[in-house]
Structure formats: C-alpha cells, structure tokens
Amino acid sequence: MMLPQDEARTKYCPHLKAEDGKIRLCQGVQCMMWRFRYADKNGDHDEGYCGLAGKPAGAR
C-alpha cells in the first residue's frame, strides 16, 4: 500500500518489538526498509511503502 510518510507513521509495525508489550508504529523514512515510490518534479519524496511487505501493485 502506497502511503505518504505522515499517514504511514500511524500504522502498526509487526517487526518492531517493545519490551513492555506495547505496539510500535511505522518509522517511515527512518526505517531501512522504507522504499520511496518516486521523486516529484522538485525532487521531494512523498509516497512510499514498507519494503518488508513486498512491492505493492502499481509501484514503479
């Protein structure tokens, strides 16, 4: 699923573990598995996806 970073940061990440058992959220660009869809005309990256989840349909 392609998501803007600010929206991805609200999603649960099953790969992050918390010692106290609390859920952990997506780290977006701070995660080494985050993949950007493409850069826009200004060179800014907006949408991306979790590389651990595989390449989503429609990704270039």
Steps between C-alpha positions, in 0.01 A plus 500: 500500500645834396478755779628848574749488788274685742225241447738203512619608845152420635518134392606205718837340426517128589880500465567746782499349847438686824623348825182600684270339242366826357447535126755686291420718201661534159816710497458608136819641352697417815457127429757339271223305325295808402489538123398815316270480201671775302615859527274776373608792278663678797694189601284456809395153608146461626349157463666174586448151637650245737757291314443207739142476383605461137450728203137614476301477179545809288844591643766600251 
